[in-house]
Amino acid sequence: MDIGQWIVIVLSVVMGVWFVIGSAINRRRGVETYKWFQKQLEPLGKISEARWIGTSGSGARMVVGKPARPYQRMEVVFLLDSREILPLWAFNLLRGKQDEMVLKANLRTVPAEEVEVKRMGKGLFSKGGGSTPETLALAGFEIARKGKGKPFSPGQLEGFLREYGEAILSISVKKQMPHLIVRASLPPLRAEEASGFFQALQACL
């Protein structure tokens, strides 16, 4: 066999071994993360629906059907990085992508104020029609606000972002359902005390 064939064989073996190791890591991480979320969500209400997204190595979706106020319904999805595929994992690592959580919630009362938060330099979300939003920079984030209401007052928002800013990717509070959407990186979020993030978020609404 020539050098080219040996390279193909070696790469195939490396990719195969990596797939097995990466799959095992993600399965273990998926189960651990699922249990962690169960503990975190417990103070807010009983999980009424839960299922894996594909397999335990990909992520899961959990629904709190009757959560505590101010929530009416809450859905949490966590997605794990594709560690099984070496090139994709390396690409995501280079661009800073991590395991991620997406929280979507309907509130019992329609927010009087709309708030959008995104990391500095990432650009704010579409502001839509109507009045021009107030924009400000705070704790390394860009923020757009329309209307006046309780959700995320400047003081509450500043404290929340300083405490959990390392994990937060974006926050959106809208008048249409789902009223609240939060995207966060899981590794820094899981480093926090259990239930702390969700309780702090609840206090801001």
C-alpha positions as CSV (number, residue, x, y, z in Angstrom):
1,M,0.0,0.0,0.0
2,D,1.2,3.5,-0.7
3,I,1.3,6.4,1.7
4,G,-2.1,7.7,0.6
5,Q,-3.8,4.5,1.5
6,W,-2.1,4.4,4.9
7,I,-3.2,7.9,5.6
8,V,-6.8,7.0,4.7
9,I,-6.7,3.9,7.0
10,V,-5.2,5.8,9.9
11,L,-7.7,8.6,9.6
12,S,-10.6,6.1,9.4
13,V,-9.3,4.4,12.6
14,V,-8.9,7.7,14.4
15,M,-12.4,8.9,13.3
16,G,-13.9,5.5,14.4
17,V,-12.3,5.6,17.8
18,W,-13.2,9.2,18.3
19,F,-16.8,8.5,17.4
20,V,-17.0,5.7,20.1
21,I,-15.4,7.9,22.7
22,G,-17.3,11.0,21.8
23,S,-20.6,9.1,21.9
24,A,-19.9,7.7,25.3
25,I,-18.9,11.1,26.7
26,N,-22.1,12.7,25.3
27,R,-24.4,9.9,26.6
28,R,-22.9,10.4,30.1
29,R,-23.1,14.1,29.9
30,G,-26.7,13.9,28.6
31,V,-27.9,11.9,31.6
32,E,-26.0,14.1,34.1
33,T,-27.4,17.2,32.5
34,Y,-30.9,15.8,32.5
35,K,-30.7,15.0,36.2
36,W,-29.2,18.5,36.9
37,F,-32.2,20.2,35.1
38,Q,-34.7,18.1,37.0
39,K,-33.2,19.4,40.3
40,Q,-33.0,23.0,39.0
41,L,-36.6,23.1,37.8
42,E,-38.1,21.4,40.9
43,P,-38.7,24.7,42.8
44,L,-40.7,26.0,39.8
45,G,-43.1,23.0,39.4
46,K,-43.4,19.4,38.3
47,I,-42.1,18.3,34.9
48,S,-45.2,17.2,33.0
49,E,-43.4,16.1,29.8
50,A,-39.8,15.0,29.1
51,R,-38.2,13.2,26.2
52,W,-34.7,12.8,24.6
53,I,-34.0,14.6,21.4
54,G,-32.9,11.6,19.3
55,T,-30.7,10.0,22.0
56,S,-29.4,10.8,25.4
57,G,-26.2,12.0,23.7
58,S,-28.0,14.7,21.7
59,G,-30.1,16.5,24.3
60,A,-33.6,16.6,25.8
61,R,-36.8,18.6,26.1
62,M,-38.6,19.2,29.4
63,V,-41.9,20.9,30.0
64,V,-43.2,22.3,33.2
65,G,-46.9,22.4,32.6
66,K,-48.0,24.3,35.7
67,P,-45.0,26.3,36.9
68,A,-45.0,28.8,39.7
69,R,-45.8,32.5,39.0
70,P,-45.2,34.5,36.9
71,Y,-44.9,31.5,34.5
72,Q,-47.9,29.9,32.8
73,R,-46.0,27.3,30.9
74,M,-42.2,26.6,30.6
75,E,-40.2,24.6,28.1
76,V,-36.5,23.9,28.5
77,V,-34.4,22.3,25.8
78,F,-30.8,21.4,26.1
79,L,-28.6,20.5,23.2
80,L,-25.2,18.9,23.4
81,D,-22.3,19.6,21.1
82,S,-21.6,16.9,18.5
83,R,-18.5,15.4,20.1
84,E,-18.9,12.2,18.1
85,I,-17.7,13.8,14.8
86,L,-14.2,15.1,15.2
87,P,-14.1,17.8,12.4
88,L,-17.5,19.2,13.5
89,W,-16.5,19.2,17.2
90,A,-13.1,20.9,16.3
91,F,-14.9,23.5,14.2
92,N,-17.4,24.3,17.0
93,L,-14.6,24.5,19.5
94,L,-12.7,27.0,17.4
95,R,-15.8,29.3,17.2
96,G,-16.6,28.9,20.9
97,K,-19.8,26.9,20.6
98,Q,-20.7,24.9,23.7
99,D,-23.6,22.8,25.0
100,E,-26.6,25.1,25.0
101,M,-29.9,25.6,26.8
102,V,-33.0,27.3,25.3
103,L,-35.8,28.3,27.6
104,K,-39.2,29.3,26.3
105,A,-41.9,30.4,28.7
106,N,-45.4,31.9,28.5
107,L,-46.1,34.4,31.3
108,R,-49.5,34.7,33.2
109,T,-49.6,38.4,32.3
110,V,-48.5,39.8,28.9
111,P,-45.4,41.9,29.5
112,A,-45.9,45.7,29.3
113,E,-42.3,46.1,28.3
114,E,-40.3,44.3,25.6
115,V,-36.6,43.7,26.3
116,E,-33.9,42.2,24.1
117,V,-30.4,41.4,25.3
118,K,-27.5,40.2,23.3
119,R,-23.7,40.0,23.9
120,M,-21.8,43.1,22.9
121,G,-20.8,43.1,19.3
122,K,-23.3,40.4,18.3
123,G,-25.9,42.9,17.2
124,L,-29.4,43.4,18.6
125,F,-32.4,41.5,17.4
126,S,-34.9,42.9,14.9
127,K,-36.7,45.7,16.7
128,G,-39.9,45.5,14.6
129,G,-42.4,48.3,14.1
130,G,-43.8,50.8,16.6
131,S,-41.8,53.1,18.9
132,T,-38.1,53.3,18.7
133,P,-36.6,51.2,21.5
134,E,-34.2,52.6,24.2
135,T,-30.8,51.0,23.8
136,L,-28.0,50.8,26.3
137,A,-24.9,48.8,27.1
138,L,-24.6,47.0,30.4
139,A,-22.2,44.4,31.8
140,G,-20.9,43.5,28.4
141,F,-24.3,43.2,26.7
142,E,-26.3,45.4,24.3
143,I,-29.9,45.9,25.4
144,A,-33.0,47.2,23.6
145,R,-36.1,48.2,25.6
146,K,-39.6,49.3,24.5
147,G,-42.4,50.3,26.9
148,K,-42.3,50.6,30.7
149,G,-43.0,47.7,32.9
150,K,-41.6,45.4,35.6
151,P,-39.8,42.7,33.6
152,F,-36.1,43.3,33.9
153,S,-35.9,46.7,35.5
154,P,-32.4,48.2,34.9
155,G,-31.3,47.3,38.5
156,Q,-32.6,43.8,38.3
157,L,-31.1,43.2,34.8
158,E,-27.7,44.5,35.8
159,G,-27.5,42.3,38.8
160,F,-28.7,39.3,36.8
161,L,-26.2,39.8,34.0
162,R,-23.3,40.4,36.4
163,E,-24.2,37.1,38.2
164,Y,-24.9,34.9,35.1
165,G,-23.5,36.9,32.2
166,E,-20.8,34.3,31.5
167,A,-23.6,31.8,30.6
168,I,-26.1,34.1,28.9
169,L,-26.2,34.3,25.1
170,S,-29.4,36.2,24.6
171,I,-32.7,37.1,26.4
172,S,-35.9,38.2,24.7
173,V,-39.1,39.4,26.4
174,K,-42.0,39.9,24.0
175,K,-45.7,40.6,24.1
176,Q,-46.4,37.6,21.8
177,M,-46.0,34.0,23.0
178,P,-43.6,32.6,24.0
179,H,-43.2,35.8,26.0
180,L,-39.7,34.8,27.3
181,I,-36.8,33.2,25.4
182,V,-33.4,32.7,27.0
183,R,-30.4,31.1,25.4
184,A,-27.5,30.1,27.6
185,S,-24.3,28.1,27.4
186,L,-24.5,25.1,29.7
187,P,-20.9,24.7,31.1
188,P,-20.9,28.0,33.0
189,L,-24.5,27.6,33.9
190,R,-24.0,24.2,35.4
191,A,-21.1,25.7,37.4
192,E,-23.6,27.7,39.4
193,E,-25.4,26.5,42.6
194,A,-28.4,24.3,41.7
195,S,-31.7,26.3,41.1
196,G,-29.9,29.6,41.5
197,F,-30.2,30.6,37.8
198,F,-33.9,29.8,37.5
199,Q,-34.8,31.5,40.8
200,A,-32.9,34.6,39.9
201,L,-34.6,34.7,36.5
202,Q,-38.0,34.3,38.1
203,A,-37.3,37.2,40.5
204,C,-36.7,39.5,37.5
205,L,-40.1,38.9,35.9
